[in-house]
């Protein structure tokens, strides 16, 4: 049996999802330590989740930003 071939774009998407969730969780934990309410927790988690990717896109001069290309992430945060 041959092992399944992993597509690079699939691997990249999986890493982006894992990184976004990890930074959202770190923002959530930081907000919880400061005893923020639910809205504050969502704001801090969203800023930390999208801030790193936005900074990466600015430094690499990539347009449009990843959250503009993949608006599902933004809607998931707002929902």
N, CA, C and O atoms as a GROMACS GRO file, in nm:
protein
  316
    1UNK      N    1   0.083  -0.118   0.000
    1UNK     CA    2   0.000   0.000   0.000
    1UNK      C    3   0.088   0.124   0.000
    1UNK      O    4   0.188   0.132   0.070
    2UNK      N    5   0.048   0.220  -0.079
    2UNK     CA    6   0.123   0.344  -0.081
    2UNK      C    7   0.061   0.442   0.019
    2UNK      O    8  -0.061   0.446   0.034
    3UNK      N    9   0.144   0.520   0.087
    3UNK     CA   10   0.090   0.617   0.182
    3UNK      C   11   0.019   0.730   0.108
    3UNK      O   12   0.056   0.761  -0.005
    4UNK      N   13  -0.081   0.790   0.169
    4UNK     CA   14  -0.152   0.900   0.102
    4UNK      C   15  -0.060   1.020   0.084
    4UNK      O   16   0.023   1.050   0.170
    5UNK      N   17  -0.076   1.087  -0.027
    5UNK     CA   18   0.004   1.205  -0.057
    5UNK      C   19  -0.063   1.326   0.007
    5UNK      O   20  -0.182   1.349  -0.012
    6UNK      N   21   0.015   1.402   0.081
    6UNK     CA   22  -0.039   1.521   0.147
    6UNK      C   23  -0.013   1.640   0.056
    6UNK      O   24   0.101   1.670   0.020
    7UNK      N   25  -0.119   1.707   0.020
    7UNK     CA   26  -0.110   1.825  -0.063
    7UNK      C   27  -0.056   1.941   0.021
    7UNK      O   28  -0.094   1.956   0.137
    8UNK      N   29   0.033   2.023  -0.036
    8UNK     CA   30   0.092   2.134   0.038
    8UNK      C   31  -0.012   2.235   0.081
    8UNK      O   32  -0.004   2.287   0.193
    9UNK      N   33  -0.110   2.265  -0.004
    9UNK     CA   34  -0.211   2.364   0.033
    9UNK      C   35  -0.298   2.313   0.148
    9UNK      O   36  -0.342   2.391   0.231
   10UNK      N   37  -0.322   2.183   0.153
   10UNK     CA   38  -0.397   2.125   0.264
   10UNK      C   39  -0.317   2.135   0.393
   10UNK      O   40  -0.372   2.168   0.498
   11UNK      N   41  -0.189   2.107   0.385
   11UNK     CA   42  -0.102   2.118   0.502
   11UNK      C   43  -0.093   2.263   0.550
   11UNK      O   44  -0.097   2.289   0.670
   12UNK      N   45  -0.080   2.356   0.456
   12UNK     CA   46  -0.074   2.498   0.493
   12UNK      C   47  -0.203   2.543   0.560
   12UNK      O   48  -0.199   2.616   0.658
   13UNK      N   49  -0.316   2.500   0.508
   13UNK     CA   50  -0.445   2.537   0.568
   13UNK      C   51  -0.458   2.479   0.708
   13UNK      O   52  -0.509   2.545   0.798
   14UNK      N   53  -0.411   2.357   0.727
   14UNK     CA   54  -0.418   2.295   0.860
   14UNK      C   55  -0.330   2.369   0.960
   14UNK      O   56  -0.369   2.387   1.075
   15UNK      N   57  -0.213   2.411   0.916
   15UNK     CA   58  -0.124   2.487   1.006
   15UNK      C   59  -0.184   2.623   1.038
   15UNK      O   60  -0.176   2.668   1.152
   16UNK      N   61  -0.246   2.689   0.940
   16UNK     CA   62  -0.310   2.819   0.965
   16UNK      C   63  -0.425   2.805   1.063
   16UNK      O   64  -0.442   2.889   1.152
   17UNK      N   65  -0.505   2.701   1.048
   17UNK     CA   66  -0.616   2.677   1.141
   17UNK      C   67  -0.564   2.653   1.282
   17UNK      O   68  -0.616   2.709   1.378
   18UNK      N   69  -0.462   2.569   1.294
   18UNK     CA   70  -0.406   2.539   1.426
   18UNK      C   71  -0.347   2.663   1.490
   18UNK      O   72  -0.364   2.685   1.610
   19UNK      N   73  -0.277   2.745   1.413
   19UNK     CA   74  -0.216   2.867   1.468
   19UNK      C   75  -0.323   2.967   1.509
   19UNK      O   76  -0.311   3.029   1.615
   20UNK      N   77  -0.426   2.984   1.428
   20UNK     CA   78  -0.532   3.078   1.462
   20UNK      C   79  -0.604   3.035   1.589
   20UNK      O   80  -0.631   3.118   1.676
   21UNK      N   81  -0.633   2.907   1.600
   21UNK     CA   82  -0.700   2.858   1.721
   21UNK      C   83  -0.609   2.869   1.844
   21UNK      O   84  -0.657   2.899   1.954
   22UNK      N   85  -0.480   2.844   1.827
   22UNK     CA   86  -0.388   2.854   1.940
   22UNK      C   87  -0.378   2.997   1.991
   22UNK      O   88  -0.378   3.019   2.112
   23UNK      N   89  -0.369   3.093   1.900
   23UNK     CA   90  -0.360   3.232   1.944
   23UNK      C   91  -0.493   3.282   2.000
   23UNK      O   92  -0.493   3.365   2.092
   24UNK      N   93  -0.604   3.235   1.947
   24UNK     CA   94  -0.734   3.271   2.005
   24UNK      C   95  -0.745   3.217   2.147
   24UNK      O   96  -0.795   3.286   2.236
   25UNK      N   97  -0.699   3.095   2.167
   25UNK     CA   98  -0.702   3.036   2.301
   25UNK      C   99  -0.611   3.112   2.397
   25UNK      O  100  -0.646   3.132   2.513
   26UNK      N  101  -0.493   3.153   2.349
   26UNK     CA  102  -0.403   3.228   2.437
   26UNK      C  103  -0.463   3.363   2.474
   26UNK      O  104  -0.449   3.408   2.588
   27UNK      N  105  -0.531   3.429   2.380
   27UNK     CA  106  -0.599   3.554   2.411
   27UNK      C  107  -0.715   3.534   2.507
   27UNK      O  108  -0.739   3.616   2.595
   28UNK      N  109  -0.786   3.423   2.489
   28UNK     CA  110  -0.896   3.391   2.579
   28UNK      C  111  -0.846   3.369   2.721
   28UNK      O  112  -0.908   3.416   2.817
   29UNK      N  113  -0.736   3.298   2.735
   29UNK     CA  114  -0.680   3.273   2.868
   29UNK      C  115  -0.627   3.402   2.932
   29UNK      O  116  -0.642   3.423   3.052
   30UNK      N  117  -0.566   3.488   2.852
   30UNK     CA  118  -0.517   3.616   2.904
   30UNK      C  119  -0.633   3.703   2.951
   30UNK      O  120  -0.625   3.768   3.055
   31UNK      N  121  -0.740   3.705   2.874
   31UNK     CA  122  -0.858   3.781   2.914
   31UNK      C  123  -0.925   3.724   3.037
   31UNK      O  124  -0.976   3.799   3.120
   32UNK      N  125  -0.925   3.593   3.051
   32UNK     CA  126  -0.984   3.530   3.169
   32UNK      C  127  -0.904   3.562   3.294
   32UNK      O  128  -0.961   3.580   3.402
   33UNK      N  129  -0.771   3.570   3.280
   33UNK     CA  130  -0.689   3.607   3.396
   33UNK      C  131  -0.718   3.749   3.443
   33UNK      O  132  -0.707   3.780   3.561
   34UNK      N  133  -0.755   3.836   3.348
   34UNK     CA  134  -0.790   3.974   3.382
   34UNK      C  135  -0.937   3.988   3.421
   34UNK      O  136  -0.984   4.098   3.448
   35UNK      N  137  -1.009   3.877   3.423
   35UNK     CA  138  -1.150   3.870   3.462
   35UNK      C  139  -1.238   3.960   3.374
   35UNK      O  140  -1.322   4.035   3.424
   36UNK      N  141  -1.219   3.950   3.242
   36UNK     CA  142  -1.301   4.026   3.149
   36UNK      C  143  -1.437   3.958   3.132
   36UNK      O  144  -1.452   3.839   3.158
   37UNK      N  145  -1.535   4.036   3.088
   37UNK     CA  146  -1.666   3.978   3.061
   37UNK      C  147  -1.661   3.907   2.925
   37UNK      O  148  -1.556   3.900   2.862
   38UNK      N  149  -1.775   3.853   2.882
   38UNK     CA  150  -1.779   3.772   2.760
   38UNK      C  151  -1.740   3.852   2.636
   38UNK      O  152  -1.670   3.802   2.549
   39UNK      N  153  -1.786   3.977   2.629
   39UNK     CA  154  -1.752   4.060   2.514
   39UNK      C  155  -1.603   4.090   2.512
   39UNK      O  156  -1.539   4.083   2.407
   40UNK      N  157  -1.547   4.122   2.626
   40UNK     CA  158  -1.404   4.147   2.635
   40UNK      C  159  -1.322   4.026   2.598
   40UNK      O  160  -1.219   4.037   2.532
   41UNK      N  161  -1.367   3.909   2.641
   41UNK     CA  162  -1.297   3.785   2.606
   41UNK      C  163  -1.297   3.763   2.455
   41UNK      O  164  -1.196   3.724   2.397
   42UNK      N  165  -1.411   3.787   2.391
   42UNK     CA  166  -1.419   3.770   2.246
   42UNK      C  167  -1.331   3.870   2.172
   42UNK      O  168  -1.267   3.835   2.073
   43UNK      N  169  -1.327   3.993   2.220
   43UNK     CA  170  -1.243   4.095   2.156
   43UNK      C  171  -1.096   4.059   2.169
   43UNK      O  172  -1.022   4.063   2.071
   44UNK      N  173  -1.052   4.024   2.289
   44UNK     CA  174  -0.911   3.989   2.310
   44UNK      C  175  -0.874   3.863   2.232
   44UNK      O  176  -0.766   3.858   2.172
   45UNK      N  177  -0.960   3.764   2.232
   45UNK     CA  178  -0.932   3.641   2.156
   45UNK      C  179  -0.925   3.670   2.006
   45UNK      O  180  -0.837   3.618   1.937
   46UNK      N  181  -1.015   3.752   1.957
   46UNK     CA  182  -1.014   3.786   1.814
   46UNK      C  183  -0.893   3.867   1.774
   46UNK      O  184  -0.833   3.842   1.669
   47UNK      N  185  -0.856   3.964   1.857
   47UNK     CA  186  -0.738   4.044   1.826
   47UNK      C  187  -0.611   3.961   1.826
   47UNK      O  188  -0.525   3.978   1.739
   48UNK      N  189  -0.599   3.872   1.922
   48UNK     CA  190  -0.478   3.790   1.925
   48UNK      C  191  -0.478   3.686   1.813
   48UNK      O  192  -0.372   3.653   1.760
   49UNK      N  193  -0.594   3.636   1.776
   49UNK     CA  194  -0.600   3.536   1.668
   49UNK      C  195  -0.569   3.598   1.533
   49UNK      O  196  -0.494   3.540   1.454
   50UNK      N  197  -0.626   3.714   1.504
   50UNK     CA  198  -0.608   3.776   1.373
   50UNK      C  199  -0.490   3.871   1.368
   50UNK      O  200  -0.441   3.903   1.260
   51UNK      N  201  -0.443   3.917   1.483
   51UNK     CA  202  -0.333   4.014   1.485
   51UNK      C  203  -0.204   3.959   1.429
   51UNK      O  204  -0.135   4.027   1.353
   52UNK      N  205  -0.169   3.837   1.464
   52UNK     CA  206  -0.044   3.778   1.416
   52UNK      C  207  -0.044   3.756   1.266
   52UNK      O  208   0.055   3.785   1.198
   53UNK      N  209  -0.154   3.706   1.213
   53UNK     CA  210  -0.163   3.685   1.069
   53UNK      C  211  -0.166   3.815   0.991
   53UNK      O  212  -0.110   3.824   0.882
   54UNK      N  213  -0.231   3.916   1.048
   54UNK     CA  214  -0.234   4.046   0.982
   54UNK      C  215  -0.095   4.109   0.982
   54UNK      O  216  -0.053   4.166   0.882
   55UNK      N  217  -0.024   4.099   1.094
   55UNK     CA  218   0.112   4.151   1.101
   55UNK      C  219   0.202   4.078   1.000
   55UNK      O  220   0.285   4.141   0.934
   56UNK      N  221   0.186   3.947   0.989
   56UNK     CA  222   0.263   3.870   0.891
   56UNK      C  223   0.236   3.920   0.750
   56UNK      O  224   0.329   3.938   0.671
   57UNK      N  225   0.108   3.942   0.718
   57UNK     CA  226   0.072   3.988   0.584
   57UNK      C  227   0.125   4.128   0.557
   57UNK      O  228   0.165   4.158   0.444
   58UNK      N  229   0.126   4.215   0.657
   58UNK     CA  230   0.180   4.350   0.640
   58UNK      C  231   0.330   4.344   0.615
   58UNK      O  232   0.381   4.410   0.524
   59UNK      N  233   0.402   4.264   0.695
   59UNK     CA  234   0.547   4.255   0.680
   59UNK      C  235   0.587   4.191   0.547
   59UNK      O  236   0.689   4.228   0.488
   60UNK      N  237   0.508   4.095   0.500
   60UNK     CA  238   0.538   4.029   0.373
   60UNK      C  239   0.475   4.100   0.254
   60UNK      O  240   0.492   4.057   0.140
   61UNK      N  241   0.404   4.209   0.280
   61UNK     CA  242   0.335   4.288   0.178
   61UNK      C  243   0.241   4.201   0.095
   61UNK      O  244   0.239   4.208  -0.028
   62UNK      N  245   0.163   4.119   0.166
   62UNK     CA  246   0.063   4.034   0.101
   62UNK      C  247  -0.072   4.102   0.108
   62UNK      O  248  -0.116   4.145   0.214
   63UNK      N  249  -0.136   4.113  -0.005
   63UNK     CA  250  -0.269   4.170  -0.010
   63UNK      C  251  -0.357   4.076  -0.091
   63UNK      O  252  -0.306   4.017  -0.186
   64UNK      N  253  -0.481   4.058  -0.062
   64UNK     CA  254  -0.554   4.104   0.057
   64UNK      C  255  -0.514   4.022   0.179
   64UNK      O  256  -0.455   3.915   0.169
   65UNK      N  257  -0.548   4.076   0.295
   65UNK     CA  258  -0.517   4.008   0.420
   65UNK      C  259  -0.589   3.873   0.424
   65UNK      O  260  -0.689   3.852   0.356
   66UNK      N  261  -0.536   3.782   0.507
   66UNK     CA  262  -0.592   3.646   0.509
   66UNK      C  263  -0.736   3.647   0.555
   66UNK      O  264  -0.815   3.564   0.509
   67UNK      N  265  -0.774   3.737   0.645
   67UNK     CA  266  -0.912   3.737   0.693
   67UNK      C  267  -1.007   3.801   0.593
   67UNK      O  268  -1.128   3.789   0.607
   68UNK      N  269  -0.954   3.868   0.492
   68UNK     CA  270  -1.037   3.917   0.382
   68UNK      C  271  -1.057   3.805   0.280
   68UNK      O  272  -1.167   3.787   0.228
   69UNK      N  273  -0.951   3.729   0.253
   69UNK     CA  274  -0.962   3.615   0.161
   69UNK      C  275  -1.051   3.505   0.216
   69UNK      O  276  -1.129   3.444   0.143
   70UNK      N  277  -1.039   3.480   0.345
   70UNK     CA  278  -1.115   3.374   0.411
   70UNK      C  279  -1.209   3.438   0.513
   70UNK      O  280  -1.185   3.432   0.633
   71UNK      N  281  -1.316   3.498   0.464
   71UNK     CA  282  -1.408   3.572   0.549
   71UNK      C  283  -1.483   3.482   0.647
   71UNK      O  284  -1.544   3.531   0.742
   72UNK      N  285  -1.480   3.351   0.625
   72UNK     CA  286  -1.547   3.258   0.717
   72UNK      C  287  -1.491   3.271   0.858
   72UNK      O  288  -1.565   3.260   0.956
   73UNK      N  289  -1.360   3.294   0.869
   73UNK     CA  290  -1.298   3.311   1.000
   73UNK      C  291  -1.354   3.434   1.072
   73UNK      O  292  -1.381   3.430   1.192
   74UNK      N  293  -1.370   3.542   0.998
   74UNK     CA  294  -1.423   3.665   1.058
   74UNK      C  295  -1.567   3.645   1.103
   74UNK      O  296  -1.605   3.690   1.211
   75UNK      N  297  -1.647   3.579   1.020
   75UNK     CA  298  -1.786   3.554   1.057
   75UNK      C  299  -1.796   3.458   1.175
   75UNK      O  300  -1.887   3.471   1.258
   76UNK      N  301  -1.705   3.363   1.184
   76UNK     CA  302  -1.705   3.271   1.298
   76UNK      C  303  -1.674   3.346   1.427
   76UNK      O  304  -1.732   3.317   1.531
   77UNK      N  305  -1.584   3.442   1.420
   77UNK     CA  306  -1.551   3.522   1.538
   77UNK      C  307  -1.669   3.610   1.578
   77UNK      O  308  -1.701   3.621   1.696
   78UNK      N  309  -1.733   3.672   1.481
   78UNK     CA  310  -1.843   3.763   1.511
   78UNK      C  311  -1.970   3.688   1.551
   78UNK      O  312  -2.056   3.744   1.619
   79UNK      N  313  -1.981   3.563   1.510
   79UNK     CA  314  -2.102   3.485   1.538
   79UNK      C  315  -2.098   3.422   1.668
   79UNK      O  316  -2.193   3.353   1.706
   0.00000   0.00000   0.00000
